[in-house]
């Protein structure tokens, strides 16, 4: 039978890298939503209507 040795430090590094990745993904998603909300908010009611939206739809479209 062969023994498998795991390095506790390597799992800690993977865990830390995973946490950093999740935080970065959350920040990127938040920024994308912020930019989309800002762009849609700058459109006139007529422009929003042209793309099938009303001003009240912005938050639900962005997925707050």
VOBA-1610 file (N, C-alpha, C; in pm, whole numbers, padded with zeros to 5 digits, always signed):
BEGIN
Unk+00084-00117+00000Unk+00000+00000+00000Unk+00089+00124+00000Unk+00057+00220-00080Unk+00138+00342-00084Unk+00069+00451-00004Unk+00149+00523+00066Unk+00096+00633+00146Unk+00094+00760+00062Unk-00013+00832+00073Unk-00023+00959+00003Unk+00003+01070+00103Unk+00101+01150+00074Unk+00134+01261+00163Unk+00079+01389+00102Unk+00003+01458+00179Unk-00046+01587+00132Unk+00021+01697+00211Unk+00055+01798+00142Unk+00120+01912+00204Unk+00011+02008+00251Unk-00003+02029+00382Unk-00108+02118+00431Unk-00092+02260+00377Unk+00030+02299+00348Unk+00053+02434+00295Unk-00004+02448+00154Unk+00002+02342+00074Unk-00049+02352-00063Unk-00201+02367-00062Unk-00271+02300+00028Unk-00415+02316+00034Unk-00450+02455+00087Unk-00367+02509+00173Unk-00389+02645+00222Unk-00372+02746+00109Unk-00272+02724+00024Unk-00249+02812-00090Unk-00366+02804-00187Unk-00417+02682-00211Unk-00532+02666-00300Unk-00655+02734-00242Unk-00673+02722-00113Unk-00787+02785-00047Unk-00777+02938-00055Unk-00658+02990-00033Unk-00637+03135-00041Unk-00656+03183-00184Unk-00604+03107-00281Unk-00620+03146-00421Unk-00766+03142-00461Unk-00838+03044-00412Unk-00981+03034-00441Unk-01057+03153-00381Unk-01022+03192-00262Unk-01086+03306-00197Unk-01058+03434-00274Unk-00934+03452-00317Unk-00898+03571-00395Unk-00975+03573-00526Unk-00984+03457-00590Unk-01058+03446-00716Unk-01205+03484-00697Unk-01267+03434-00590Unk-01408+03466-00563Unk-01428+03614-00537Unk-01338+03676-00463Unk-01347+03819-00435Unk-01331+03899-00565Unk-01232+03862-00646Unk-01210+03932-00772Unk-01331+03918-00864Unk-01389+03800-00871Unk-01507+03777-00953Unk-01624+03862-00904Unk-01642+03870-00774Unk-01750+03951-00718Unk-01730+04099-00750Unk-01609+04148-00740Unk-01580+04288-00771Unk-01603+04316-00919Unk-01560+04226-01006Unk-01581+04243-01150Unk-01729+04245-01183Unk-01805+04151-01125Unk-01949+04147-01149Unk-02018+04273-01099Unk-01978+04320-00980Unk-02036+04442-00925Unk-02007+04561-01017Unk-01884+04570-01065Unk-01847+04682-01151Unk-01921+04677-01285Unk-01937+04558-01340Unk-02013+04544-01465Unk-02158+04590-01445Unk-02219+04550-01335Unk-02356+04591-01306Unk-02364+04742-01286Unk-02266+04798-01216Unk-02263+04943-01193Unk-02254+05018-01324Unk-02166+04974-01412Unk-02147+05041-01540Unk-02272+05029-01628Unk-02334+04913-01626Unk-02456+04893-01704Unk-02568+04981-01651Unk-02584+04983-01519Unk-02687+05068-01457Unk-02664+05215-01493Unk-02540+05258-01488Unk-02506+05397-01519Unk-02536+05429-01665Unk-02499+05338-01756Unk-02523+05360-01899Unk-02673+05366-01929Unk-02749+05274-01871Unk-02893+05274-01894Unk-02959+05397-01833Unk-02910+05440-01719Unk-02967+05559-01653Unk-02945+05686-01734Unk-02840+05688-01814Unk-02811+05806-01896Unk-02899+05815-02021Unk-02964+05704-02058Unk-03050+05707-02176Unk-03178+05784-02148Unk-03232+05843-02252Unk-03361+05912-02238Unk-03472+05807-02233Unk-03591+05850-02192Unk-03705+05758-02189Unk-03734+05704-02328Unk-03717+05787-02428Unk-03739+05742-02566Unk-03638+05634-02606Unk-03512+05655-02572Unk-03409+05557-02604Unk-03433+05425-02531Unk-03475+05435-02404Unk-03507+05314-02329Unk-03624+05241-02394Unk-03724+05318-02437Unk-03840+05258-02503Unk-03798+05188-02633Unk-03702+05244-02703Unk-03653+05183-02827Unk-03595+05044-02804Unk-03539+05022-02687Unk-03483+04890-02656Unk-03577+04807-02567Unk-03701+04855-02557Unk-03805+04778-02487Unk-03801+04788-02336Unk-03747+04897-02285Unk-03739+04915-02140Unk-03807+05045-02097Unk-03842+05049-01971Unk-03882+05175-01906Unk-03784+05196-01792Unk-03779+05317-01743Unk-03681+05352-01640Unk-03688+05258-01519Unk-03809+05217-01483Unk-03825+05129-01368Unk-03769+04989-01389Unk-03737+04954-01513Unk-03682+04821-01541Unk-03533+04811-01517Unk-03466+04923-01505Unk-03320+04924-01503Unk-03263+04832-01393Unk-03311+04848-01271Unk-03255+04766-01162Unk-03280+04617-01183Unk-03399+04582-01234Unk-03426+04439-01254Unk-03346+04384-01372Unk-03320+04465-01472Unk-03241+04420-01587Unk-03096+04398-01546Unk-03046+04486-01463Unk-02906+04478-01421Unk-02888+04364-01321Unk-02994+04325-01254Unk-02984+04212-01161Unk-02928+04252-01028Unk-02968+04362-00984Unk-02925+04417-00857Unk-02894+04312-00761
//
